[in-house]
């Protein structure tokens, strides 16, 4: 492999391609991310109505979910690693650090579970993420470990979070969405 990014299968859209409303939305999201309009959003917005519906669902998980933001980012980083998704990985490394994850924790999401600096709660979250990725369901041991740390709504959310970010990784990798520019300093 040459080290170059593959050519996107669907290029990011401009205002004519994604519509004025979606253009305003992706610009606002780019300002918040300090990256300019994210390629993920300007590409998915080419399917105008689905994009807006997806944003509502996605924002209910992150940033609007019940799980603490550091837990959410830890799970997303693990999914990005398991799905070999550089776009998702790079975006959430920064967000994870901003949510309070240490550099060591961010790096450890790419190693076997036993190699990380995890609390019992983090180990349960990551073990469940691995189980959901591997088997598409939680075994009893993973469920029992999670129940010690999460209430019922959070257990439901965790399953949706892993599944959603696996879906996003699949879309990113399949469409070959190009990496965004590095965020600007604050």
Order of alpha helices (4+ residues) and beta strands (2+ residues): alpha-alpha-alpha-alpha-alpha-alpha-alpha-alpha-alpha-alpha
